[in-house]
Amino acid sequence: MSDQQVRQPWVVGVSGASGTPYAASVIRGLLAAGEAVDLVVSRAARLTILDETGISFRDAHWREDLAEWTGVDALDGVRYWAAGDFAAGPSSGSYPAKGMLVVPATTGAVAGIALGLSKDLLQRAASVTLKERRPLVVCVRETPLNGVTLRHLVELDAQGAVVLPASPGFYAGGSTARELVDFVAGRVLDAVGVRHTLYRRWEGELGGAVKAPGRAE
């Protein structure tokens, strides 16, 4: 296989924080951009997906469950790795991943990554991403934040990660939960240079909410 044919995926790690729709939107955005995706869903995230969507995400039926969760049927660009599989590709620095997006990130995942604990494949893959100097985005979804978590986030920033709170902007005119979710997902993709059309960008003038598609002038 030539270098041009080597699959170079973005690793998407989904932890157990509330906000699994952010992950679904990021995955949709990556696939729409023609990017390959390696997916890692933590055990706690499965419970959150079930609670937030009613979908029981199963290792053995991940393709079927992912299609239902994301609304995307064409999943040829996706590879799934079980959270307990430490022999998985993303656990090694020689695996040709482009980088990793942890979305949403629990404070526990933030701590584990910052401290290099590698308690599961998600944390291990993030640690590998840092040591290989590849892009790592940590989309933390928690509020308020205590001093311990803030110190962990500062440590991640010092190690080169992008700390991206799941905090939507309202200037784009988003009026539905899906639009606000897509804004955050779009900012995650912006952080790693993946082109998308998930939200209306700021154009240097006021009134964006009024001018958004579907809004009356």
C-alpha positions in Angstrom: 0.0 0.0 0.0 1.4 3.4 -1.0 1.6 6.4 1.3 -1.3 8.0 -0.6 -3.5 5.0 0.2 -2.8 4.8 3.9 -6.0 5.5 5.9 -5.5 8.4 8.2 -8.5 8.8 10.5 -9.6 11.2 13.1 -10.1 9.4 16.4 -13.4 10.5 18.0 -13.6 9.6 21.7 -17.0 9.8 23.4 -16.9 9.8 27.2 -19.9 9.6 29.6 -20.7 13.3 29.9 -24.1 14.6 29.0 -23.9 16.0 25.5 -23.6 13.0 23.2 -25.4 14.9 20.4 -22.2 16.9 20.1 -20.3 13.7 19.2 -23.0 12.7 16.7 -22.7 16.1 15.0 -18.9 15.9 14.9 -19.1 12.5 13.3 -21.6 13.7 10.7 -19.3 16.7 10.0 -16.2 14.6 9.6 -17.9 12.1 7.3 -19.5 14.9 5.2 -16.0 16.3 4.7 -14.7 12.9 3.5 -12.7 12.2 6.6 -12.1 8.8 8.0 -13.2 8.2 11.6 -12.0 5.8 14.3 -14.7 5.7 17.1 -14.1 4.9 20.7 -17.2 5.0 23.0 -16.5 4.6 26.7 -18.7 2.3 28.9 -20.2 5.3 30.6 -20.9 6.9 27.3 -23.1 4.0 26.3 -25.3 4.7 29.3 -25.5 8.4 28.4 -26.3 7.7 24.8 -29.1 5.4 26.0 -30.4 8.0 28.4 -30.2 10.9 25.9 -31.4 9.2 22.8 -33.0 5.9 23.7 -30.4 4.0 21.6 -28.6 1.1 23.2 -25.1 1.3 21.7 -23.6 -2.2 21.5 -20.1 -3.3 20.5 -21.4 -6.2 18.5 -23.9 -4.0 16.6 -22.1 -0.7 16.5 -22.7 0.0 12.8 -26.5 -0.4 13.1 -26.5 1.6 16.4 -24.2 4.3 15.0 -26.4 4.8 11.9 -29.5 5.2 14.1 -27.6 7.6 16.5 -26.1 9.9 13.8 -28.7 9.5 11.1 -25.9 8.5 8.6 -26.2 5.3 6.7 -23.0 5.4 4.7 -20.5 4.4 7.4 -17.7 2.9 5.3 -15.3 5.5 6.6 -15.8 4.5 10.2 -13.9 2.0 12.2 -15.0 1.1 15.8 -12.8 0.2 18.7 -14.0 -1.2 22.0 -13.1 0.9 25.0 -11.3 -2.0 26.7 -9.2 -2.9 23.6 -5.7 -1.8 24.5 -4.4 -3.6 21.4 -6.4 -1.3 19.2 -4.8 0.8 16.5 -5.2 4.2 18.3 -3.3 2.9 21.3 0.0 3.0 19.4 2.0 6.0 18.2 2.8 4.2 15.0 -0.9 4.1 14.0 -1.4 6.8 11.4 -4.2 8.9 13.0 -4.5 12.6 12.1 -5.4 13.5 15.7 -8.2 13.0 18.3 -11.4 14.8 19.3 -12.8 14.0 22.7 -16.4 15.0 22.6 -18.0 15.3 25.1 -15.3 15.0 27.7 -16.1 14.3 31.4 -14.1 15.8 34.1 -12.8 12.3 34.8 -11.6 11.9 31.3 -10.0 15.3 31.5 -8.1 14.2 34.6 -7.1 10.9 33.2 -5.7 12.5 30.0 -4.0 15.3 31.8 -2.3 12.9 34.3 -1.6 10.2 31.7 -3.5 7.5 33.5 -4.7 5.5 30.4 -7.5 3.8 32.2 -9.2 2.9 29.0 -8.6 3.2 25.2 -10.1 6.7 25.1 -7.5 8.0 27.6 -4.7 5.9 26.1 -5.4 7.2 22.6 -5.5 10.8 23.9 -2.1 10.2 25.6 -0.7 8.8 22.4 -2.0 11.9 20.5 -0.2 14.2 22.9 3.1 12.3 22.8 3.0 12.2 19.1 2.3 16.0 18.9 -0.9 15.5 17.0 -3.9 17.7 17.3 -6.1 16.9 20.4 -9.3 18.7 21.1 -11.0 18.2 24.5 -14.6 19.4 24.5 -15.4 19.5 28.2 -19.1 19.5 29.1 -19.4 20.4 32.7 -20.5 23.4 34.8 -19.4 24.8 37.2 -15.8 23.7 37.2 -13.8 23.3 40.4 -10.2 24.2 40.9 -8.9 20.6 40.3 -10.6 20.4 36.9 -9.4 23.9 36.0 -5.8 22.9 36.8 -6.2 19.7 34.7 -7.5 21.8 31.8 -4.5 24.2 32.1 -2.2 21.2 32.1 -3.8 19.9 28.9 -3.4 23.3 27.3 0.3 23.3 28.3 0.7 19.9 26.7 -0.7 21.3 23.4 -4.3 20.2 23.5 -7.1 22.6 22.5 -9.5 22.9 25.4 -12.9 23.7 23.9 -15.9 24.0 26.3 -19.2 23.0 24.9 -20.4 26.6 24.8 -22.5 27.6 21.8 -22.6 31.1 20.3 -25.9 32.7 19.5 -24.8 35.2 16.9 -25.3 32.6 14.2 -29.0 32.7 14.7 -29.4 29.2 16.1 -33.0 28.8 17.4 -33.1 25.0 17.9 -31.2 22.6 20.1 -29.8 20.9 16.9 -28.5 24.3 15.6 -26.7 25.0 18.9 -25.2 21.5 19.0 -24.0 22.0 15.4 -22.3 25.3 16.4 -20.2 23.6 19.0 -19.5 20.6 16.7 -18.4 23.1 14.1 -16.0 24.8 16.4 -14.5 21.4 17.2 -13.9 20.8 13.5 -12.6 24.4 13.1 -10.0 23.6 15.7 -8.4 20.9 13.5 -9.0 22.6 10.1 -11.8 20.4 8.8 -14.1 22.3 6.5 -17.8 22.1 7.2 -21.1 24.0 6.9 -22.5 23.2 10.4 -23.1 26.9 11.4 -23.3 30.4 9.9 -20.0 32.2 10.4 -19.5 35.7 11.7 -19.2 38.0 8.7 -18.2 41.2 10.5 -21.6 42.8 10.9 -24.4 42.8 13.4 -27.7 41.2 12.8 -26.6 37.6 12.1 -29.5 36.1 14.0 -32.0 38.1 12.0 -30.3 37.2 8.7 -29.9 33.5 9.4 -31.7 31.1 7.0 -35.3 30.6 7.8 -35.5 33.8 9.9 -37.8 36.8 8.9 -36.0 40.0 8.1 
